[in-house]
Amino acid sequence: MKNVLRDWLGINEEKYQLELEIDRLRVDLANKDANLEGLDDELQDLRGELENIKYEVEDKITYSDAEELVRDLAYCDIEDVKNDLEGEMDYSEMTDKVFDLVMEEIKNRDTLQSLVEDKLNAMADEGRGSGGEYSDSMITSIIEDVTDEVMEKIIYKLRA
């Protein structure tokens, strides 16, 4: 009797429609829940990638760090080359060669004798021009002056 009354009032049809609507809403809810789980997975993936990028950025060096590294590396390289050169260079051999070259240069250009003669001739010309003669003490003084001047020239040429 209840069913007949329900049928006559249309409650069964309405109940059936409501059950269909509930089933449809359950399906929509299940789909949305599945989509939400997919979005959660994507969100977790994005968070993981963001963390990786964060660590990569933190590991990157700054411009000033790079400049400092290059400067340190260049300084070390210069020091290494300098140390290598100092280890391989024989200063006594170089000094001997330079001395030999300078002495050869002095020999080829101006001999000691010609330097002394030039100075004495110049001083003798001065003495003749002034009308005076040189005494032994003056000659000794002149020879010392000439010797000092010649030694200065030799030292200058050796240093050059």
GROMACS elastic network, one bead per residue, 0.5 to 0.9 nm:
[ bonds ]
;  ai    aj funct       b0    kb
    1     4     6  0.51150   500
    1     5     6  0.61790   500
    1     6     6  0.85128   500
    2     5     6  0.50864   500
    2     6     6  0.60345   500
    2     7     6  0.84852   500
    3     7     6  0.59731   500
    3     8     6  0.84388   500
    3    12     6  0.78134   500
    4     8     6  0.60244   500
    4     9     6  0.85225   500
    5     8     6  0.50281   500
    5     9     6  0.61309   500
    5    10     6  0.84029   500
    5    11     6  0.84866   500
    6     9     6  0.50903   500
    6    10     6  0.58460   500
    6    12     6  0.56701   500
    6    13     6  0.86389   500
    7    11     6  0.61769   500
    7    12     6  0.56150   500
    7    13     6  0.73840   500
    8    11     6  0.78223   500
    8    12     6  0.87813   500
    9    12     6  0.80299   500
   10    13     6  0.53836   500
   10    14     6  0.63675   500
   10    15     6  0.85932   500
   11    14     6  0.50039   500
   11    15     6  0.58984   500
   11    16     6  0.84120   500
   12    16     6  0.59680   500
   12    17     6  0.85069   500
   13    17     6  0.61456   500
   13    18     6  0.85206   500
   14    17     6  0.50210   500
   14    18     6  0.60872   500
   14    19     6  0.85591   500
   15    18     6  0.50200   500
   15    19     6  0.61245   500
   15    20     6  0.85904   500
   16    19     6  0.50815   500
   16    20     6  0.62157   500
   16    21     6  0.85913   500
   17    20     6  0.50327   500
   17    21     6  0.61184   500
   17    22     6  0.85705   500
   18    22     6  0.60627   500
   18    23     6  0.85528   500
   19    23     6  0.61388   500
   19    24     6  0.85276   500
   20    23     6  0.50705   500
   20    24     6  0.61044   500
   20    25     6  0.85309   500
   21    24     6  0.50112   500
   21    25     6  0.60367   500
   21    26     6  0.84917   500
   22    25     6  0.50321   500
   22    26     6  0.60730   500
   22    27     6  0.86379   500
   23    26     6  0.50030   500
   23    27     6  0.62593   500
   23    28     6  0.86414   500
   24    27     6  0.51023   500
   24    28     6  0.61963   500
   24    29     6  0.84960   500
   25    29     6  0.58997   500
   25    30     6  0.84271   500
   26    30     6  0.60354   500
   26    31     6  0.85445   500
   27    30     6  0.50393   500
   27    31     6  0.61632   500
   27    32     6  0.85551   500
   28    31     6  0.50387   500
   28    32     6  0.60432   500
   28    33     6  0.83720   500
   29    32     6  0.50453   500
   29    33     6  0.58939   500
   29    34     6  0.84710   500
   30    34     6  0.61027   500
   30    35     6  0.85693   500
   31    34     6  0.50485   500
   31    35     6  0.61481   500
   31    36     6  0.84677   500
   32    36     6  0.59478   500
   32    37     6  0.85298   500
   33    37     6  0.61933   500
   33    38     6  0.86454   500
   34    37     6  0.50852   500
   34    38     6  0.63039   500
   34    39     6  0.86544   500
   35    39     6  0.61562   500
   35    40     6  0.85433   500
   36    40     6  0.60824   500
   36    41     6  0.86120   500
   37    41     6  0.62398   500
   37    42     6  0.86353   500
   38    41     6  0.50786   500
   38    42     6  0.62149   500
   38    43     6  0.85092   500
   39    43     6  0.59440   500
   39    44     6  0.84975   500
   40    44     6  0.61394   500
   40    45     6  0.85814   500
   41    44     6  0.50802   500
   41    45     6  0.61989   500
   41    46     6  0.86207   500
   42    46     6  0.61202   500
   42    47     6  0.85536   500
   43    46     6  0.50398   500
   43    47     6  0.61242   500
   43    48     6  0.86111   500
   44    47     6  0.50097   500
   44    48     6  0.61945   500
   44    49     6  0.86506   500
   45    48     6  0.50939   500
   45    49     6  0.62230   500
   45    50     6  0.85451   500
   46    49     6  0.50494   500
   46    50     6  0.60064   500
   46    51     6  0.85713   500
   47    51     6  0.62039   500
   47    52     6  0.86777   500
   48    51     6  0.51190   500
   48    52     6  0.62941   500
   48    53     6  0.86933   500
   49    52     6  0.50098   500
   49    53     6  0.61601   500
   49    54     6  0.84930   500
   50    53     6  0.50923   500
   50    54     6  0.60555   500
   50    55     6  0.86859   500
   51    55     6  0.62687   500
   51    56     6  0.85962   500
   52    55     6  0.52064   500
   52    56     6  0.61722   500
   52    57     6  0.86160   500
   53    57     6  0.60433   500
   53    58     6  0.84920   500
   54    57     6  0.51704   500
   54    58     6  0.61779   500
   54    59     6  0.85974   500
   55    58     6  0.50114   500
   55    59     6  0.60866   500
   55    60     6  0.86721   500
   56    59     6  0.50070   500
   56    60     6  0.62574   500
   57    60     6  0.51587   500
   57    61     6  0.84126   500
   58    61     6  0.78818   500
   61    64     6  0.81864   500
   61    65     6  0.59818   500
   61    66     6  0.66221   500
   62    65     6  0.51266   500
   62    66     6  0.63366   500
   62    67     6  0.87685   500
   63    66     6  0.50660   500
   63    67     6  0.62664   500
   63    68     6  0.86540   500
   64    68     6  0.61279   500
   64    69     6  0.85460   500
   65    68     6  0.50766   500
   65    69     6  0.61198   500
   65    70     6  0.86101   500
   66    69     6  0.50450   500
   66    70     6  0.61313   500
   66    71     6  0.84914   500
   67    70     6  0.51579   500
   67    71     6  0.60460   500
   67    72     6  0.85140   500
   68    71     6  0.50368   500
   68    72     6  0.60085   500
   68    73     6  0.84176   500
   69    72     6  0.51174   500
   69    73     6  0.59918   500
   69    74     6  0.84629   500
   70    73     6  0.50355   500
   70    74     6  0.59614   500
   70    75     6  0.83976   500
   71    74     6  0.51115   500
   71    75     6  0.59802   500
   71    76     6  0.84803   500
   72    75     6  0.50651   500
   72    76     6  0.60670   500
   72    77     6  0.85194   500
   73    76     6  0.50909   500
   73    77     6  0.61101   500
   73    78     6  0.86101   500
   74    78     6  0.61190   500
   74    79     6  0.85140   500
   75    78     6  0.51152   500
   75    79     6  0.60924   500
   75    80     6  0.84948   500
   76    79     6  0.50308   500
   76    80     6  0.59730   500
   76    81     6  0.85305   500
   77    80     6  0.50051   500
   77    81     6  0.61056   500
   77    82     6  0.84276   500
   78    81     6  0.51667   500
   78    82     6  0.59987   500
   78    83     6  0.84839   500
   79    83     6  0.59832   500
   79    84     6  0.84316   500
   80    83     6  0.50844   500
   80    84     6  0.60138   500
   80    85     6  0.85115   500
   81    85     6  0.60506   500
   81    86     6  0.84792   500
   82    85     6  0.51451   500
   82    86     6  0.60883   500
   82    87     6  0.85187   500
   83    86     6  0.50521   500
   83    87     6  0.60477   500
   83    88     6  0.86245   500
   84    87     6  0.50737   500
   84    88     6  0.62531   500
   84    89     6  0.85909   500
   85    88     6  0.51427   500
   85    89     6  0.59049   500
   86    89     6  0.52388   500
   86    90     6  0.81223   500
   86    91     6  0.89247   500
   87    90     6  0.80985   500
   89    92     6  0.89672   500
   89    93     6  0.86107   500
   89    94     6  0.81503   500
   90    93     6  0.54718   500
   90    94     6  0.63604   500
   90    95     6  0.86780   500
   91    95     6  0.58706   500
   91    96     6  0.84110   500
   92    96     6  0.60645   500
   92    97     6  0.85565   500
   93    96     6  0.50969   500
   93    97     6  0.62016   500
   93    98     6  0.86105   500
   94    97     6  0.50851   500
   94    98     6  0.60704   500
   94    99     6  0.84422   500
   95    98     6  0.50931   500
   95    99     6  0.59572   500
   95   100     6  0.84325   500
   96    99     6  0.50892   500
   96   100     6  0.60362   500
   96   101     6  0.85365   500
   97   100     6  0.50536   500
   97   101     6  0.61046   500
   97   102     6  0.85751   500
   98   101     6  0.50417   500
   98   102     6  0.60830   500
   98   103     6  0.85025   500
   98   158     6  0.79429   500
   99   102     6  0.51031   500
   99   103     6  0.60460   500
   99   104     6  0.84268   500
   99   158     6  0.68071   500
  100   103     6  0.51578   500
  100   104     6  0.60332   500
  100   105     6  0.84846   500
  101   104     6  0.50201   500
  101   105     6  0.60567   500
  101   106     6  0.86011   500
  102   106     6  0.61064   500
  102   107     6  0.84413   500
  102   154     6  0.86709   500
  102   157     6  0.66856   500
  102   158     6  0.59388   500
  102   160     6  0.86860   500
  103   107     6  0.59853   500
  103   108     6  0.84622   500
  103   154     6  0.86491   500
  103   157     6  0.88241   500
  103   158     6  0.81241   500
  104   108     6  0.60074   500
  104   109     6  0.84519   500
  105   108     6  0.51495   500
  105   109     6  0.59862   500
  105   110     6  0.80902   500
  105   157     6  0.87228   500
  106   109     6  0.52270   500
  106   110     6  0.53728   500
  106   111     6  0.61729   500
  106   112     6  0.81071   500
  106   154     6  0.77786   500
  106   157     6  0.79715   500
  107   110     6  0.58624   500
  107   111     6  0.51423   500
  107   112     6  0.80107   500
  108   111     6  0.72135   500
  110   113     6  0.80855   500
  110   114     6  0.62747   500
  110   115     6  0.64214   500
  111   114     6  0.52278   500
  111   115     6  0.62797   500
  111   116     6  0.86721   500
  112   115     6  0.50686   500
  112   116     6  0.61612   500
  112   117     6  0.84753   500
  112   150     6  0.72188   500
  113   116     6  0.51950   500
  113   117     6  0.60060   500
  113   118     6  0.84770   500
  114   118     6  0.59049   500
  114   119     6  0.84729   500
  115   118     6  0.52039   500
  115   119     6  0.62672   500
  115   120     6  0.86440   500
  115   146     6  0.83097   500
  115   150     6  0.69225   500
  116   119     6  0.51675   500
  116   120     6  0.60792   500
  116   121     6  0.84798   500
  116   143     6  0.82317   500
  116   146     6  0.62258   500
  116   147     6  0.75807   500
  116   150     6  0.74253   500
  117   120     6  0.50737   500
  117   121     6  0.59274   500
  117   122     6  0.84094   500
  118   121     6  0.51424   500
  118   122     6  0.60835   500
  118   123     6  0.85825   500
  119   122     6  0.50725   500
  119   123     6  0.61609   500
  119   124     6  0.84843   500
  119   142     6  0.88397   500
  119   146     6  0.65268   500
  120   123     6  0.50307   500
  120   124     6  0.59030   500
  120   125     6  0.84201   500
  120   142     6  0.77200   500
  120   143     6  0.80817   500
  120   146     6  0.77625   500
  121   125     6  0.60238   500
  121   126     6  0.85287   500
  122   125     6  0.51206   500
  122   126     6  0.63331   500
  122   127     6  0.87484   500
  123   127     6  0.61848   500
  123   128     6  0.86027   500
  123   142     6  0.80713   500
  124   128     6  0.60690   500
  124   129     6  0.83568   500
  124   133     6  0.86780   500
  124   134     6  0.84087   500
  125   128     6  0.50803   500
  125   129     6  0.59384   500
  125   130     6  0.85173   500
  126   129     6  0.50199   500
  126   130     6  0.61976   500
  126   131     6  0.85404   500
  126   132     6  0.89160   500
  127   130     6  0.51795   500
  127   131     6  0.60622   500
  127   132     6  0.54137   500
  127   133     6  0.62915   500
  127   134     6  0.72405   500
  128   132     6  0.61916   500
  128   133     6  0.73575   500
  129   132     6  0.78806   500
  130   133     6  0.88619   500
  134   137     6  0.80682   500
  134   138     6  0.57444   500
  134   139     6  0.62317   500
  135   138     6  0.50881   500
  135   139     6  0.61528   500
  135   140     6  0.86171   500
  136   139     6  0.50103   500
  136   140     6  0.61156   500
  136   141     6  0.84955   500
  137   140     6  0.50408   500
  137   141     6  0.60843   500
  137   142     6  0.84973   500
  138   142     6  0.60015   500
  138   143     6  0.84971   500
  139   143     6  0.60286   500
  139   144     6  0.85033   500
  140   143     6  0.50493   500
  140   144     6  0.61532   500
  140   145     6  0.85563   500
  141   144     6  0.50701   500
  141   145     6  0.61256   500
  141   146     6  0.85252   500
  142   146     6  0.59965   500
  142   147     6  0.84206   500
  143   147     6  0.59475   500
  143   148     6  0.84700   500
  144   148     6  0.60453   500
  144   149     6  0.84961   500
  145   148     6  0.51027   500
  145   149     6  0.60961   500
  145   150     6  0.85195   500
  146   149     6  0.50693   500
  146   150     6  0.60143   500
  146   151     6  0.84585   500
  147   150     6  0.50930   500
  147   151     6  0.60316   500
  147   152     6  0.85218   500
  148   151     6  0.51046   500
  148   152     6  0.61202   500
  148   153     6  0.86660   500
  149   152     6  0.50459   500
  149   153     6  0.62778   500
  149   154     6  0.86668   500
  150   153     6  0.50958   500
  150   154     6  0.61935   500
  150   155     6  0.85924   500
  151   155     6  0.60338   500
  151   156     6  0.84132   500
  152   155     6  0.50860   500
  152   156     6  0.59814   500
  152   157     6  0.85152   500
  153   157     6  0.60829   500
  153   158     6  0.84835   500
  154   157     6  0.51009   500
  154   158     6  0.60516   500
  154   159     6  0.85552   500
  155   159     6  0.61034   500
  155   160     6  0.85325   500
  156   159     6  0.51782   500
  156   160     6  0.61430   500
  157   160     6  0.50396   500
